[in-house]
Amino acid sequence: MRTMTATEASRNFSVLLDAIEQGETVTITRGNQPVAEIGPARRRTGSDLRAALAGIPAPDDQFAGDIAAAVSLLESERGDPWADA
């Protein structure tokens, strides 16, 4: 793992990004104290979403009705929905 000061990171930002793109995790320090760790972005997949939603109950019928009503408003030819709010 590479360490850079905040000043080095800002002055050599493209070098920092190149290292991260190559898979490195870089610790940024300020005053000899670590303030951030920057690493490669993780690609998200459908299985990540399924795992995140695994413990959440399915929407109820009221929710489905609310979504349908909102979509209907978006598709209507009515002008500004906030005009008479």
PyMOL Python script that loads the backbone (N, CA, C, O; Angstrom):
from pymol import cmd

cmd.read_pdbstr("""\
ATOM      1  N   MET A   1       0.856  -1.182   0.000  1.00  0.00           N
ATOM      2  CA  MET A   1       0.000   0.000   0.000  1.00  0.00           C
ATOM      3  C   MET A   1       0.898   1.241   0.000  1.00  0.00           C
ATOM      4  O   MET A   1       1.841   1.347   0.784  1.00  0.00           O
ATOM      5  N   ARG A   2       0.588   2.145  -0.874  1.00  0.00           N
ATOM      6  CA  ARG A   2       1.343   3.388  -1.011  1.00  0.00           C
ATOM      7  C   ARG A   2       0.777   4.441  -0.059  1.00  0.00           C
ATOM      8  O   ARG A   2      -0.421   4.443   0.226  1.00  0.00           O
ATOM      9  N   THR A   3       1.634   5.335   0.432  1.00  0.00           N
ATOM     10  CA  THR A   3       1.215   6.453   1.267  1.00  0.00           C
ATOM     11  C   THR A   3       1.672   7.739   0.599  1.00  0.00           C
ATOM     12  O   THR A   3       2.800   7.837   0.117  1.00  0.00           O
ATOM     13  N   MET A   4       0.778   8.729   0.578  1.00  0.00           N
ATOM     14  CA  MET A   4       1.098  10.049   0.026  1.00  0.00           C
ATOM     15  C   MET A   4       0.577  11.099   0.981  1.00  0.00           C
ATOM     16  O   MET A   4      -0.443  10.900   1.642  1.00  0.00           O
ATOM     17  N   THR A   5       1.279  12.220   1.052  1.00  0.00           N
ATOM     18  CA  THR A   5       0.734  13.337   1.815  1.00  0.00           C
ATOM     19  C   THR A   5      -0.363  13.986   0.982  1.00  0.00           C
ATOM     20  O   THR A   5      -0.439  13.780  -0.229  1.00  0.00           O
ATOM     21  N   ALA A   6      -1.197  14.758   1.629  1.00  0.00           N
ATOM     22  CA  ALA A   6      -2.266  15.458   0.908  1.00  0.00           C
ATOM     23  C   ALA A   6      -1.677  16.374  -0.158  1.00  0.00           C
ATOM     24  O   ALA A   6      -2.237  16.503  -1.246  1.00  0.00           O
ATOM     25  N   THR A   7      -0.562  17.004   0.146  1.00  0.00           N
ATOM     26  CA  THR A   7       0.085  17.896  -0.821  1.00  0.00           C
ATOM     27  C   THR A   7       0.590  17.113  -2.025  1.00  0.00           C
ATOM     28  O   THR A   7       0.391  17.530  -3.166  1.00  0.00           O
ATOM     29  N   GLU A   8       1.251  15.964  -1.773  1.00  0.00           N
ATOM     30  CA  GLU A   8       1.712  15.124  -2.881  1.00  0.00           C
ATOM     31  C   GLU A   8       0.547  14.642  -3.737  1.00  0.00           C
ATOM     32  O   GLU A   8       0.621  14.638  -4.966  1.00  0.00           O
ATOM     33  N   ALA A   9      -0.517  14.240  -3.075  1.00  0.00           N
ATOM     34  CA  ALA A   9      -1.683  13.743  -3.807  1.00  0.00           C
ATOM     35  C   ALA A   9      -2.274  14.828  -4.698  1.00  0.00           C
ATOM     36  O   ALA A   9      -2.650  14.561  -5.840  1.00  0.00           O
ATOM     37  N   SER A  10      -2.356  16.050  -4.183  1.00  0.00           N
ATOM     38  CA  SER A  10      -2.952  17.118  -4.990  1.00  0.00           C
ATOM     39  C   SER A  10      -2.028  17.551  -6.126  1.00  0.00           C
ATOM     40  O   SER A  10      -2.492  17.862  -7.223  1.00  0.00           O
ATOM     41  N   ARG A  11      -0.734  17.571  -5.867  1.00  0.00           N
ATOM     42  CA  ARG A  11       0.216  17.985  -6.909  1.00  0.00           C
ATOM     43  C   ARG A  11       0.430  16.909  -7.968  1.00  0.00           C
ATOM     44  O   ARG A  11       0.791  17.215  -9.105  1.00  0.00           O
ATOM     45  N   ASN A  12       0.207  15.654  -7.596  1.00  0.00           N
ATOM     46  CA  ASN A  12       0.440  14.531  -8.507  1.00  0.00           C
ATOM     47  C   ASN A  12      -0.827  13.695  -8.661  1.00  0.00           C
ATOM     48  O   ASN A  12      -0.791  12.466  -8.598  1.00  0.00           O
ATOM     49  N   PHE A  13      -1.930  14.375  -8.860  1.00  0.00           N
ATOM     50  CA  PHE A  13      -3.212  13.688  -8.883  1.00  0.00           C
ATOM     51  C   PHE A  13      -3.279  12.613  -9.957  1.00  0.00           C
ATOM     52  O   PHE A  13      -3.854  11.549  -9.726  1.00  0.00           O
ATOM     53  N   SER A  14      -2.701  12.871 -11.129  1.00  0.00           N
ATOM     54  CA  SER A  14      -2.747  11.867 -12.191  1.00  0.00           C
ATOM     55  C   SER A  14      -1.922  10.639 -11.805  1.00  0.00           C
ATOM     56  O   SER A  14      -2.282   9.518 -12.164  1.00  0.00           O
ATOM     57  N   VAL A  15      -0.830  10.835 -11.084  1.00  0.00           N
ATOM     58  CA  VAL A  15      -0.022   9.703 -10.602  1.00  0.00           C
ATOM     59  C   VAL A  15      -0.837   8.903  -9.591  1.00  0.00           C
ATOM     60  O   VAL A  15      -0.825   7.672  -9.612  1.00  0.00           O
ATOM     61  N   LEU A  16      -1.545   9.605  -8.706  1.00  0.00           N
ATOM     62  CA  LEU A  16      -2.420   8.957  -7.729  1.00  0.00           C
ATOM     63  C   LEU A  16      -3.471   8.105  -8.437  1.00  0.00           C
ATOM     64  O   LEU A  16      -3.671   6.942  -8.088  1.00  0.00           O
ATOM     65  N   LEU A  17      -4.138   8.686  -9.428  1.00  0.00           N
ATOM     66  CA  LEU A  17      -5.161   7.943 -10.167  1.00  0.00           C
ATOM     67  C   LEU A  17      -4.571   6.766 -10.936  1.00  0.00           C
ATOM     68  O   LEU A  17      -5.198   5.710 -11.022  1.00  0.00           O
ATOM     69  N   ASP A  18      -3.386   6.932 -11.489  1.00  0.00           N
ATOM     70  CA  ASP A  18      -2.736   5.823 -12.194  1.00  0.00           C
ATOM     71  C   ASP A  18      -2.479   4.657 -11.247  1.00  0.00           C
ATOM     72  O   ASP A  18      -2.721   3.504 -11.603  1.00  0.00           O
ATOM     73  N   ALA A  19      -1.992   4.947 -10.047  1.00  0.00           N
ATOM     74  CA  ALA A  19      -1.720   3.896  -9.063  1.00  0.00           C
ATOM     75  C   ALA A  19      -3.013   3.178  -8.681  1.00  0.00           C
ATOM     76  O   ALA A  19      -3.042   1.951  -8.581  1.00  0.00           O
ATOM     77  N   ILE A  20      -4.061   3.933  -8.471  1.00  0.00           N
ATOM     78  CA  ILE A  20      -5.354   3.340  -8.103  1.00  0.00           C
ATOM     79  C   ILE A  20      -5.891   2.503  -9.260  1.00  0.00           C
ATOM     80  O   ILE A  20      -6.427   1.415  -9.050  1.00  0.00           O
ATOM     81  N   GLU A  21      -5.748   3.008 -10.464  1.00  0.00           N
ATOM     82  CA  GLU A  21      -6.209   2.263 -11.639  1.00  0.00           C
ATOM     83  C   GLU A  21      -5.470   0.932 -11.778  1.00  0.00           C
ATOM     84  O   GLU A  21      -6.027  -0.037 -12.295  1.00  0.00           O
ATOM     85  N   GLN A  22      -4.229   0.885 -11.323  1.00  0.00           N
ATOM     86  CA  GLN A  22      -3.432  -0.346 -11.372  1.00  0.00           C
ATOM     87  C   GLN A  22      -3.750  -1.282 -10.208  1.00  0.00           C
ATOM     88  O   GLN A  22      -3.134  -2.339 -10.073  1.00  0.00           O
ATOM     89  N   GLY A  23      -4.720  -0.893  -9.362  1.00  0.00           N
ATOM     90  CA  GLY A  23      -5.154  -1.777  -8.285  1.00  0.00           C
ATOM     91  C   GLY A  23      -4.630  -1.443  -6.911  1.00  0.00           C
ATOM     92  O   GLY A  23      -4.961  -2.125  -5.941  1.00  0.00           O
ATOM     93  N   GLU A  24      -3.815  -0.404  -6.803  1.00  0.00           N
ATOM     94  CA  GLU A  24      -3.268  -0.029  -5.496  1.00  0.00           C
ATOM     95  C   GLU A  24      -4.303   0.702  -4.660  1.00  0.00           C
ATOM     96  O   GLU A  24      -5.196   1.373  -5.178  1.00  0.00           O
ATOM     97  N   THR A  25      -4.157   0.553  -3.357  1.00  0.00           N
ATOM     98  CA  THR A  25      -4.901   1.382  -2.414  1.00  0.00           C
ATOM     99  C   THR A  25      -3.890   2.372  -1.848  1.00  0.00           C
ATOM    100  O   THR A  25      -2.809   1.975  -1.413  1.00  0.00           O
ATOM    101  N   VAL A  26      -4.231   3.647  -1.852  1.00  0.00           N
ATOM    102  CA  VAL A  26      -3.306   4.695  -1.426  1.00  0.00           C
ATOM    103  C   VAL A  26      -3.863   5.366  -0.172  1.00  0.00           C
ATOM    104  O   VAL A  26      -5.027   5.765  -0.124  1.00  0.00           O
ATOM    105  N   THR A  27      -3.007   5.478   0.834  1.00  0.00           N
ATOM    106  CA  THR A  27      -3.373   6.190   2.059  1.00  0.00           C
ATOM    107  C   THR A  27      -2.885   7.625   1.936  1.00  0.00           C
ATOM    108  O   THR A  27      -1.717   7.871   1.635  1.00  0.00           O
ATOM    109  N   ILE A  28      -3.788   8.569   2.172  1.00  0.00           N
ATOM    110  CA  ILE A  28      -3.456   9.989   2.135  1.00  0.00           C
ATOM    111  C   ILE A  28      -3.281  10.452   3.581  1.00  0.00           C
ATOM    112  O   ILE A  28      -4.131  10.198   4.435  1.00  0.00           O
ATOM    113  N   THR A  29      -2.170  11.130   3.839  1.00  0.00           N
ATOM    114  CA  THR A  29      -1.911  11.618   5.194  1.00  0.00           C
ATOM    115  C   THR A  29      -1.860  13.139   5.221  1.00  0.00           C
ATOM    116  O   THR A  29      -1.566  13.794   4.221  1.00  0.00           O
ATOM    117  N   ARG A  30      -2.151  13.665   6.380  1.00  0.00           N
ATOM    118  CA  ARG A  30      -2.009  15.110   6.632  1.00  0.00           C
ATOM    119  C   ARG A  30      -1.410  15.231   8.031  1.00  0.00           C
ATOM    120  O   ARG A  30      -1.989  14.749   9.004  1.00  0.00           O
ATOM    121  N   GLY A  31      -0.268  15.867   8.123  1.00  0.00           N
ATOM    122  CA  GLY A  31       0.384  15.986   9.421  1.00  0.00           C
ATOM    123  C   GLY A  31       0.713  14.626  10.027  1.00  0.00           C
ATOM    124  O   GLY A  31       0.551  14.427  11.231  1.00  0.00           O
ATOM    125  N   ASN A  32       1.171  13.696   9.207  1.00  0.00           N
ATOM    126  CA  ASN A  32       1.523  12.332   9.617  1.00  0.00           C
ATOM    127  C   ASN A  32       0.352  11.503  10.126  1.00  0.00           C
ATOM    128  O   ASN A  32       0.561  10.428  10.688  1.00  0.00           O
ATOM    129  N   GLN A  33      -0.856  11.975   9.944  1.00  0.00           N
ATOM    130  CA  GLN A  33      -2.044  11.230  10.343  1.00  0.00           C
ATOM    131  C   GLN A  33      -2.797  10.791   9.095  1.00  0.00           C
ATOM    132  O   GLN A  33      -3.049  11.616   8.216  1.00  0.00           O
ATOM    133  N   PRO A  34      -3.163   9.518   8.994  1.00  0.00           N
ATOM    134  CA  PRO A  34      -3.950   9.092   7.831  1.00  0.00           C
ATOM    135  C   PRO A  34      -5.332   9.729   7.855  1.00  0.00           C
ATOM    136  O   PRO A  34      -6.019   9.704   8.876  1.00  0.00           O
ATOM    137  N   VAL A  35      -5.734  10.299   6.725  1.00  0.00           N
ATOM    138  CA  VAL A  35      -7.050  10.944   6.638  1.00  0.00           C
ATOM    139  C   VAL A  35      -7.963  10.270   5.618  1.00  0.00           C
ATOM    140  O   VAL A  35      -9.179  10.462   5.649  1.00  0.00           O
ATOM    141  N   ALA A  36      -7.380   9.478   4.710  1.00  0.00           N
ATOM    142  CA  ALA A  36      -8.213   8.809   3.698  1.00  0.00           C
ATOM    143  C   ALA A  36      -7.459   7.635   3.115  1.00  0.00           C
ATOM    144  O   ALA A  36      -6.229   7.617   3.061  1.00  0.00           O
ATOM    145  N   GLU A  37      -8.230   6.659   2.680  1.00  0.00           N
ATOM    146  CA  GLU A  37      -7.704   5.563   1.872  1.00  0.00           C
ATOM    147  C   GLU A  37      -8.501   5.560   0.586  1.00  0.00           C
ATOM    148  O   GLU A  37      -9.732   5.543   0.601  1.00  0.00           O
ATOM    149  N   ILE A  38      -7.791   5.578  -0.519  1.00  0.00           N
ATOM    150  CA  ILE A  38      -8.452   5.594  -1.821  1.00  0.00           C
ATOM    151  C   ILE A  38      -8.031   4.348  -2.579  1.00  0.00           C
ATOM    152  O   ILE A  38      -6.843   4.054  -2.712  1.00  0.00           O
ATOM    153  N   GLY A  39      -9.025   3.619  -3.073  1.00  0.00           N
ATOM    154  CA  GLY A  39      -8.737   2.393  -3.804  1.00  0.00           C
ATOM    155  C   GLY A  39      -9.588   2.297  -5.048  1.00  0.00           C
ATOM    156  O   GLY A  39     -10.433   3.153  -5.310  1.00  0.00           O
ATOM    157  N   PRO A  40      -9.356   1.247  -5.809  1.00  0.00           N
ATOM    158  CA  PRO A  40     -10.118   1.053  -7.050  1.00  0.00           C
ATOM    159  C   PRO A  40     -11.615   0.952  -6.772  1.00  0.00           C
ATOM    160  O   PRO A  40     -12.040   0.390  -5.762  1.00  0.00           O
ATOM    161  N   ALA A  41     -12.391   1.500  -7.673  1.00  0.00           N
ATOM    162  CA  ALA A  41     -13.852   1.409  -7.566  1.00  0.00           C
ATOM    163  C   ALA A  41     -14.260  -0.037  -7.813  1.00  0.00           C
ATOM    164  O   ALA A  41     -13.683  -0.724  -8.655  1.00  0.00           O
ATOM    165  N   ARG A  42     -15.239  -0.476  -7.084  1.00  0.00           N
ATOM    166  CA  ARG A  42     -15.746  -1.838  -7.255  1.00  0.00           C
ATOM    167  C   ARG A  42     -16.945  -1.788  -8.179  1.00  0.00           C
ATOM    168  O   ARG A  42     -17.874  -1.010  -7.958  1.00  0.00           O
ATOM    169  N   ARG A  43     -16.929  -2.600  -9.196  1.00  0.00           N
ATOM    170  CA  ARG A  43     -18.066  -2.664 -10.115  1.00  0.00           C
ATOM    171  C   ARG A  43     -19.226  -3.353  -9.419  1.00  0.00           C
ATOM    172  O   ARG A  43     -19.050  -4.395  -8.787  1.00  0.00           O
ATOM    173  N   ARG A  44     -20.393  -2.780  -9.533  1.00  0.00           N
ATOM    174  CA  ARG A  44     -21.593  -3.349  -8.916  1.00  0.00           C
ATOM    175  C   ARG A  44     -22.330  -4.206  -9.927  1.00  0.00           C
ATOM    176  O   ARG A  44     -22.313  -3.928 -11.126  1.00  0.00           O
ATOM    177  N   THR A  45     -22.974  -5.243  -9.434  1.00  0.00           N
ATOM    178  CA  THR A  45     -23.699  -6.159 -10.312  1.00  0.00           C
ATOM    179  C   THR A  45     -25.113  -6.345  -9.791  1.00  0.00           C
ATOM    180  O   THR A  45     -25.462  -5.872  -8.709  1.00  0.00           O
ATOM    181  N   GLY A  46     -25.911  -7.035 -10.572  1.00  0.00           N
ATOM    182  CA  GLY A  46     -27.269  -7.355 -10.148  1.00  0.00           C
ATOM    183  C   GLY A  46     -27.272  -8.200  -8.889  1.00  0.00           C
ATOM    184  O   GLY A  46     -28.163  -8.057  -8.052  1.00  0.00           O
ATOM    185  N   SER A  47     -26.285  -9.083  -8.739  1.00  0.00           N
ATOM    186  CA  SER A  47     -26.243  -9.910  -7.527  1.00  0.00           C
ATOM    187  C   SER A  47     -25.940  -9.058  -6.305  1.00  0.00           C
ATOM    188  O   SER A  47     -26.396  -9.379  -5.207  1.00  0.00           O
ATOM    189  N   ASP A  48     -25.172  -7.967  -6.471  1.00  0.00           N
ATOM    190  CA  ASP A  48     -24.942  -7.036  -5.360  1.00  0.00           C
ATOM    191  C   ASP A  48     -26.258  -6.401  -4.916  1.00  0.00           C
ATOM    192  O   ASP A  48     -26.522  -6.264  -3.722  1.00  0.00           O
ATOM    193  N   LEU A  49     -27.076  -6.015  -5.890  1.00  0.00           N
ATOM    194  CA  LEU A  49     -28.372  -5.416  -5.572  1.00  0.00           C
ATOM    195  C   LEU A  49     -29.271  -6.430  -4.877  1.00  0.00           C
ATOM    196  O   LEU A  49     -29.922  -6.107  -3.883  1.00  0.00           O
ATOM    197  N   ARG A  50     -29.310  -7.654  -5.397  1.00  0.00           N
ATOM    198  CA  ARG A  50     -30.130  -8.695  -4.757  1.00  0.00           C
ATOM    199  C   ARG A  50     -29.686  -8.925  -3.314  1.00  0.00           C
ATOM    200  O   ARG A  50     -30.528  -9.070  -2.427  1.00  0.00           O
ATOM    201  N   ALA A  51     -28.397  -8.960  -3.072  1.00  0.00           N
ATOM    202  CA  ALA A  51     -27.877  -9.170  -1.718  1.00  0.00           C
ATOM    203  C   ALA A  51     -28.263  -8.002  -0.813  1.00  0.00           C
ATOM    204  O   ALA A  51     -28.619  -8.210   0.347  1.00  0.00           O
ATOM    205  N   ALA A  52     -28.195  -6.781  -1.333  1.00  0.00           N
ATOM    206  CA  ALA A  52     -28.543  -5.607  -0.532  1.00  0.00           C
ATOM    207  C   ALA A  52     -30.024  -5.587  -0.174  1.00  0.00           C
ATOM    208  O   ALA A  52     -30.397  -5.106   0.896  1.00  0.00           O
ATOM    209  N   LEU A  53     -30.866  -6.103  -1.055  1.00  0.00           N
ATOM    210  CA  LEU A  53     -32.316  -6.086  -0.836  1.00  0.00           C
ATOM    211  C   LEU A  53     -32.833  -7.351  -0.173  1.00  0.00           C
ATOM    212  O   LEU A  53     -34.032  -7.461   0.084  1.00  0.00           O
ATOM    213  N   ALA A  54     -31.955  -8.311   0.110  1.00  0.00           N
ATOM    214  CA  ALA A  54     -32.370  -9.628   0.587  1.00  0.00           C
ATOM    215  C   ALA A  54     -33.259  -9.569   1.834  1.00  0.00           C
ATOM    216  O   ALA A  54     -34.233 -10.318   1.912  1.00  0.00           O
ATOM    217  N   GLY A  55     -32.962  -8.724   2.792  1.00  0.00           N
ATOM    218  CA  GLY A  55     -33.726  -8.705   4.042  1.00  0.00           C
ATOM    219  C   GLY A  55     -34.889  -7.737   4.061  1.00  0.00           C
ATOM    220  O   GLY A  55     -35.561  -7.597   5.083  1.00  0.00           O
ATOM    221  N   ILE A  56     -35.136  -7.070   2.954  1.00  0.00           N
ATOM    222  CA  ILE A  56     -36.197  -6.061   2.900  1.00  0.00           C
ATOM    223  C   ILE A  56     -37.485  -6.708   2.391  1.00  0.00           C
ATOM    224  O   ILE A  56     -37.474  -7.390   1.366  1.00  0.00           O
ATOM    225  N   PRO A  57     -38.599  -6.495   3.107  1.00  0.00           N
ATOM    226  CA  PRO A  57     -39.854  -7.102   2.634  1.00  0.00           C
ATOM    227  C   PRO A  57     -40.299  -6.510   1.291  1.00  0.00           C
ATOM    228  O   PRO A  57     -39.976  -5.369   0.959  1.00  0.00           O
ATOM    229  N   ALA A  58     -41.036  -7.302   0.544  1.00  0.00           N
ATOM    230  CA  ALA A  58     -41.547  -6.853  -0.753  1.00  0.00           C
ATOM    231  C   ALA A  58     -42.537  -5.705  -0.554  1.00  0.00           C
ATOM    232  O   ALA A  58     -43.195  -5.634   0.484  1.00  0.00           O
ATOM    233  N   PRO A  59     -42.650  -4.812  -1.526  1.00  0.00           N
ATOM    234  CA  PRO A  59     -43.620  -3.717  -1.416  1.00  0.00           C
ATOM    235  C   PRO A  59     -45.045  -4.254  -1.316  1.00  0.00           C
ATOM    236  O   PRO A  59     -45.378  -5.287  -1.896  1.00  0.00           O
ATOM    237  N   ASP A  60     -45.875  -3.533  -0.571  1.00  0.00           N
ATOM    238  CA  ASP A  60     -47.274  -3.955  -0.446  1.00  0.00           C
ATOM    239  C   ASP A  60     -48.110  -3.367  -1.584  1.00  0.00           C
ATOM    240  O   ASP A  60     -47.596  -2.618  -2.415  1.00  0.00           O
ATOM    241  N   ASP A  61     -49.409  -3.710  -1.618  1.00  0.00           N
ATOM    242  CA  ASP A  61     -50.297  -3.246  -2.689  1.00  0.00           C
ATOM    243  C   ASP A  61     -50.436  -1.723  -2.686  1.00  0.00           C
ATOM    244  O   ASP A  61     -50.560  -1.118  -3.751  1.00  0.00           O
ATOM    245  N   GLN A  62     -50.419  -1.101  -1.520  1.00  0.00           N
ATOM    246  CA  GLN A  62     -50.533   0.360  -1.433  1.00  0.00           C
ATOM    247  C   GLN A  62     -49.357   1.021  -2.153  1.00  0.00           C
ATOM    248  O   GLN A  62     -49.537   1.993  -2.886  1.00  0.00           O
ATOM    249  N   PHE A  63     -48.160   0.487  -1.938  1.00  0.00           N
ATOM    250  CA  PHE A  63     -46.968   1.022  -2.595  1.00  0.00           C
ATOM    251  C   PHE A  63     -47.111   0.930  -4.110  1.00  0.00           C
ATOM    252  O   PHE A  63     -46.830   1.892  -4.824  1.00  0.00           O
ATOM    253  N   ALA A  64     -47.547  -0.227  -4.595  1.00  0.00           N
ATOM    254  CA  ALA A  64     -47.726  -0.411  -6.036  1.00  0.00           C
ATOM    255  C   ALA A  64     -48.734   0.596  -6.576  1.00  0.00           C
ATOM    256  O   ALA A  64     -48.546   1.139  -7.664  1.00  0.00           O
ATOM    257  N   GLY A  65     -49.800   0.847  -5.826  1.00  0.00           N
ATOM    258  CA  GLY A  65     -50.802   1.837  -6.239  1.00  0.00           C
ATOM    259  C   GLY A  65     -50.229   3.244  -6.274  1.00  0.00           C
ATOM    260  O   GLY A  65     -50.518   4.018  -7.186  1.00  0.00           O
ATOM    261  N   ASP A  66     -49.417   3.570  -5.277  1.00  0.00           N
ATOM    262  CA  ASP A  66     -48.781   4.894  -5.237  1.00  0.00           C
ATOM    263  C   ASP A  66     -47.864   5.105  -6.440  1.00  0.00           C
ATOM    264  O   ASP A  66     -47.848   6.185  -7.030  1.00  0.00           O
ATOM    265  N   ILE A  67     -47.101   4.074  -6.802  1.00  0.00           N
ATOM    266  CA  ILE A  67     -46.212   4.172  -7.968  1.00  0.00           C
ATOM    267  C   ILE A  67     -47.031   4.342  -9.244  1.00  0.00           C
ATOM    268  O   ILE A  67     -46.699   5.165 -10.096  1.00  0.00           O
ATOM    269  N   ALA A  68     -48.088   3.570  -9.370  1.00  0.00           N
ATOM    270  CA  ALA A  68     -48.944   3.675 -10.555  1.00  0.00           C
ATOM    271  C   ALA A  68     -49.539   5.077 -10.663  1.00  0.00           C
ATOM    272  O   ALA A  68     -49.612   5.636 -11.757  1.00  0.00           O
ATOM    273  N   ALA A  69     -49.965   5.646  -9.537  1.00  0.00           N
ATOM    274  CA  ALA A  69     -50.529   7.003  -9.546  1.00  0.00           C
ATOM    275  C   ALA A  69     -49.476   8.031  -9.950  1.00  0.00           C
ATOM    276  O   ALA A  69     -49.770   8.961 -10.700  1.00  0.00           O
ATOM    277  N   ALA A  70     -48.254   7.865  -9.455  1.00  0.00           N
ATOM    278  CA  ALA A  70     -47.179   8.797  -9.810  1.00  0.00           C
ATOM    279  C   ALA A  70     -46.849   8.705 -11.296  1.00  0.00           C
ATOM    280  O   ALA A  70     -46.659   9.728 -11.953  1.00  0.00           O
ATOM    281  N   VAL A  71     -46.781   7.499 -11.823  1.00  0.00           N
ATOM    282  CA  VAL A  71     -46.499   7.317 -13.245  1.00  0.00           C
ATOM    283  C   VAL A  71     -47.618   7.917 -14.077  1.00  0.00           C
ATOM    284  O   VAL A  71     -47.370   8.535 -15.112  1.00  0.00           O
ATOM    285  N   SER A  72     -48.839   7.735 -13.628  1.00  0.00           N
ATOM    286  CA  SER A  72     -49.983   8.291 -14.337  1.00  0.00           C
ATOM    287  C   SER A  72     -49.891   9.816 -14.407  1.00  0.00           C
ATOM    288  O   SER A  72     -50.201  10.411 -15.440  1.00  0.00           O
ATOM    289  N   LEU A  73     -49.467  10.447 -13.315  1.00  0.00           N
ATOM    290  CA  LEU A  73     -49.295  11.901 -13.326  1.00  0.00           C
ATOM    291  C   LEU A  73     -48.222  12.311 -14.327  1.00  0.00           C
ATOM    292  O   LEU A  73     -48.380  13.304 -15.038  1.00  0.00           O
ATOM    293  N   LEU A  74     -47.151  11.564 -14.383  1.00  0.00           N
ATOM    294  CA  LEU A  74     -46.068  11.888 -15.305  1.00  0.00           C
ATOM    295  C   LEU A  74     -46.495  11.750 -16.758  1.00  0.00           C
ATOM    296  O   LEU A  74     -46.043  12.496 -17.626  1.00  0.00           O
ATOM    297  N   GLU A  75     -47.370  10.789 -17.008  1.00  0.00           N
ATOM    298  CA  GLU A  75     -47.788  10.525 -18.382  1.00  0.00           C
ATOM    299  C   GLU A  75     -48.989  11.352 -18.809  1.00  0.00           C
ATOM    300  O   GLU A  75     -49.335  11.384 -19.990  1.00  0.00           O
ATOM    301  N   SER A  76     -49.622  12.015 -17.864  1.00  0.00           N
ATOM    302  CA  SER A  76     -50.818  12.782 -18.218  1.00  0.00           C
ATOM    303  C   SER A  76     -50.439  14.025 -19.016  1.00  0.00           C
ATOM    304  O   SER A  76     -49.287  14.457 -19.003  1.00  0.00           O
ATOM    305  N   GLU A  77     -51.405  14.583 -19.697  1.00  0.00           N
ATOM    306  CA  GLU A  77     -51.145  15.778 -20.479  1.00  0.00           C
ATOM    307  C   GLU A  77     -51.412  17.033 -19.674  1.00  0.00           C
ATOM    308  O   GLU A  77     -51.386  18.141 -20.208  1.00  0.00           O
ATOM    309  N   ARG A  78     -51.662  16.862 -18.425  1.00  0.00           N
ATOM    310  CA  ARG A  78     -51.851  18.011 -17.534  1.00  0.00           C
ATOM    311  C   ARG A  78     -50.566  18.819 -17.511  1.00  0.00           C
ATOM    312  O   ARG A  78     -49.478  18.247 -17.585  1.00  0.00           O
ATOM    313  N   GLY A  79     -50.668  20.104 -17.414  1.00  0.00           N
ATOM    314  CA  GLY A  79     -49.496  20.982 -17.403  1.00  0.00           C
ATOM    315  C   GLY A  79     -48.655  20.774 -16.156  1.00  0.00           C
ATOM    316  O   GLY A  79     -48.284  19.646 -15.830  1.00  0.00           O
ATOM    317  N   ASP A  80     -48.362  21.831 -15.481  1.00  0.00           N
ATOM    318  CA  ASP A  80     -47.509  21.812 -14.296  1.00  0.00           C
ATOM    319  C   ASP A  80     -48.275  21.208 -13.121  1.00  0.00           C
ATOM    320  O   ASP A  80     -49.277  21.785 -12.697  1.00  0.00           O
ATOM    321  N   PRO A  81     -47.837  20.050 -12.572  1.00  0.00           N
ATOM    322  CA  PRO A  81     -48.565  19.436 -11.465  1.00  0.00           C
ATOM    323  C   PRO A  81     -48.493  20.260 -10.188  1.00  0.00           C
ATOM    324  O   PRO A  81     -49.243  20.002  -9.246  1.00  0.00           O
ATOM    325  N   TRP A  82     -47.616  21.234 -10.141  1.00  0.00           N
ATOM    326  CA  TRP A  82     -47.476  22.062  -8.945  1.00  0.00           C
ATOM    327  C   TRP A  82     -48.174  23.420  -9.092  1.00  0.00           C
ATOM    328  O   TRP A  82     -48.122  24.245  -8.180  1.00  0.00           O
ATOM    329  N   ALA A  83     -48.807  23.646 -10.204  1.00  0.00           N
ATOM    330  CA  ALA A  83     -49.408  24.945 -10.471  1.00  0.00           C
ATOM    331  C   ALA A  83     -50.415  25.362  -9.422  1.00  0.00           C
ATOM    332  O   ALA A  83     -50.439  26.527  -9.028  1.00  0.00           O
ATOM    333  N   ASP A  84     -51.249  24.442  -8.958  1.00  0.00           N
ATOM    334  CA  ASP A  84     -52.259  24.822  -7.988  1.00  0.00           C
ATOM    335  C   ASP A  84     -51.901  24.344  -6.579  1.00  0.00           C
ATOM    336  O   ASP A  84     -52.778  24.221  -5.723  1.00  0.00           O
ATOM    337  N   ALA A  85     -50.630  24.076  -6.341  1.00  0.00           N
ATOM    338  CA  ALA A  85     -50.185  23.625  -5.010  1.00  0.00           C
ATOM    339  C   ALA A  85     -50.051  24.792  -4.061  1.00  0.00           C
ATOM    340  O   ALA A  85     -49.689  24.604  -2.900  1.00  0.00           O
TER     341      ALA A  85
END
""", "prot")
cmd.dss("prot")
cmd.show_as("cartoon", "prot")
cmd.util.cbc("prot")
cmd.orient("prot")
